């Protein structure tokens, strides 16, 4: 049994591979060392802090998130992946337009040092995309945001602004919620 793999994937809408890689190579190492995508951050290296969160797009499940620091390339072989670099609208010259989530984070200044921000952006993006397919009652928005973002650790304590930014995107995007909101939450940030 070989300890190597011929890795291929679609990363940020571009085909990558096949590339001969060690089977036990973690995705964060591939992204940074082989693909030149440095937006994904290595925090704890144990999948706990979620700074390294990336999106895996599945035709049946939709957008799901995984920690790139503990997810091996072998598990992601053949998958469609997005990193924080693949969230905005880009052209050959660079970013044309930030995504709704990225813009909300900028508007709310929802970051301090910014180290954990890529993980929050990817998780929030996956949540928004899931809600587009399966809207939730407007009164459940806070609970849904907390469930999605709770695993993320921000050492600068920027949670309030992250949550407010995501709440604004969800409540401001038609089709992500159902019904009228009755339990208003005080706006922060």
Legacy VTK file of the C-alpha trace (Angstrom):
# vtk DataFile Version 3.0
C-alpha trace
ASCII
DATASET POLYDATA
POINTS 189 float
0.000 0.000 0.000
1.437 3.335 -1.086
1.875 6.243 1.262
1.329 8.654 -1.662
-1.786 9.876 -3.443
-2.502 11.489 -6.778
-4.498 14.448 -5.501
-6.980 16.327 -7.660
-9.658 18.774 -6.603
-11.473 21.893 -7.662
-10.292 24.734 -5.461
-11.918 28.137 -5.746
-13.507 27.144 -9.062
-10.191 26.045 -10.612
-9.081 22.465 -11.275
-5.958 21.447 -9.368
-3.911 18.329 -10.000
-3.249 15.574 -10.264
-0.360 16.216 -7.885
1.665 13.476 -6.203
1.349 14.071 -2.441
1.902 12.200 0.808
-1.407 10.606 1.894
-1.089 12.034 5.381
-0.582 15.644 4.241
-3.090 17.952 5.901
-5.117 20.237 3.670
-3.830 23.413 5.308
-0.288 22.413 4.376
-1.370 21.738 0.800
-3.186 25.066 0.530
-0.271 27.077 1.876
2.746 25.169 0.561
1.522 23.783 -2.765
-1.394 25.970 -3.853
-0.109 29.347 -2.580
-3.395 30.056 -0.792
-2.408 31.614 2.512
-5.788 32.953 3.639
-6.553 29.785 5.581
-4.962 30.205 9.000
-3.311 27.616 11.200
-4.401 28.263 14.762
-4.422 25.371 17.191
-3.489 22.584 14.756
-6.082 20.339 16.433
-9.330 21.377 14.723
-10.581 23.169 17.820
-10.238 26.898 17.082
-11.637 26.728 13.528
-9.379 29.473 12.149
-8.557 27.015 9.342
-12.162 26.353 8.283
-12.675 25.704 4.572
-15.840 24.947 2.617
-16.476 21.627 0.888
-19.184 21.871 -1.758
-21.176 18.694 -2.209
-23.876 18.408 -4.893
-26.244 16.662 -2.439
-25.341 18.220 0.925
-24.412 21.696 -0.291
-21.767 23.713 1.519
-20.257 22.100 4.597
-17.211 23.173 6.554
-14.157 21.262 7.738
-11.047 22.254 9.679
-8.172 22.126 7.183
-5.552 21.519 9.878
-6.852 18.012 10.687
-8.430 17.093 7.352
-6.081 15.211 5.069
-5.783 15.665 1.339
-6.762 12.006 0.888
-10.209 12.739 2.352
-10.635 15.773 0.068
-9.387 14.063 -3.092
-11.820 14.752 -5.933
-13.841 17.270 -3.909
-14.833 20.851 -4.642
-13.315 23.179 -2.069
-13.476 26.888 -1.312
-11.092 28.900 0.797
-11.558 32.492 1.898
-9.823 33.525 -1.343
-12.686 31.931 -3.289
-15.547 33.753 -1.566
-15.331 37.183 -3.241
-15.988 37.891 -6.897
-12.586 38.111 -8.581
-11.124 38.665 -12.025
-7.576 38.515 -13.393
-6.656 41.715 -11.531
-8.009 40.716 -8.131
-11.116 41.228 -6.022
-13.951 42.871 -7.927
-16.557 42.673 -5.176
-16.509 41.173 -1.684
-19.234 38.655 -0.891
-22.214 39.767 1.192
-20.620 38.134 4.243
-17.253 39.787 3.656
-18.914 43.168 3.128
-20.953 42.791 6.322
-17.781 41.937 8.258
-16.144 45.100 6.885
-19.213 47.233 7.610
-19.395 45.964 11.199
-15.609 46.020 11.607
-16.190 42.437 12.713
-12.579 41.553 13.366
-9.725 42.807 15.436
-6.433 41.113 14.622
-8.166 39.267 11.747
-6.433 35.952 12.302
-9.632 33.967 12.867
-11.664 35.943 10.312
-11.210 33.546 7.345
-12.728 30.719 9.377
-15.674 32.882 10.443
-16.190 34.086 6.841
-16.239 30.532 5.491
-18.605 29.255 8.186
-20.951 32.201 7.750
-20.864 31.762 3.969
-21.773 28.075 4.273
-24.621 28.997 6.643
-26.029 31.632 4.275
-25.889 29.179 1.369
-27.658 26.488 3.393
-30.364 28.930 4.438
-30.934 29.847 0.780
-31.992 26.223 0.247
-33.663 25.706 3.655
-34.840 28.985 5.205
-35.420 29.149 8.953
-38.067 31.044 10.901
-36.902 34.622 11.471
-37.102 34.088 15.235
-34.553 31.239 14.986
-31.805 33.330 13.362
-29.870 33.908 16.599
-29.918 30.199 17.447
-28.806 29.203 13.938
-25.941 31.699 13.959
-24.808 30.520 17.382
-24.881 26.866 16.306
-22.767 27.649 13.247
-20.239 30.024 14.786
-20.014 28.703 18.357
-17.117 26.313 17.595
-14.947 29.245 16.416
-12.502 30.828 18.825
-11.657 34.519 18.585
-8.876 35.392 20.970
-9.629 39.118 20.574
-13.264 38.618 21.697
-14.798 39.941 18.489
-17.807 37.657 18.714
-20.476 40.342 19.077
-19.555 41.983 15.792
-19.161 38.688 13.942
-22.619 37.617 15.061
-24.136 41.028 14.241
-22.632 40.967 10.743
-23.980 37.490 10.028
-27.384 38.406 11.480
-27.563 41.438 9.174
-26.729 39.337 6.117
-29.329 36.706 6.984
-32.094 39.138 7.877
-31.236 41.434 4.952
-31.209 38.730 2.286
-34.642 37.777 0.965
-35.436 34.067 1.132
-33.161 33.082 4.023
-35.867 33.332 6.668
-39.592 32.712 6.915
-42.197 34.632 8.861
-41.852 37.856 10.785
-39.329 38.396 13.524
-40.950 38.868 16.920
-37.994 38.569 19.290
-35.847 41.526 18.303
-32.253 41.442 19.506
-30.456 44.609 20.511
-28.061 45.631 17.747
-24.400 45.891 18.714
-21.396 47.185 16.844
LINES 1 190
189 0 1 2 3 4 5 6 7 8 9 10 11 12 13 14 15 16 17 18 19 20 21 22 23 24 25 26 27 28 29 30 31 32 33 34 35 36 37 38 39 40 41 42 43 44 45 46 47 48 49 50 51 52 53 54 55 56 57 58 59 60 61 62 63 64 65 66 67 68 69 70 71 72 73 74 75 76 77 78 79 80 81 82 83 84 85 86 87 88 89 90 91 92 93 94 95 96 97 98 99 100 101 102 103 104 105 106 107 108 109 110 111 112 113 114 115 116 117 118 119 120 121 122 123 124 125 126 127 128 129 130 131 132 133 134 135 136 137 138 139 140 141 142 143 144 145 146 147 148 149 150 151 152 153 154 155 156 157 158 159 160 161 162 163 164 165 166 167 168 169 170 171 172 173 174 175 176 177 178 179 180 181 182 183 184 185 186 187 188
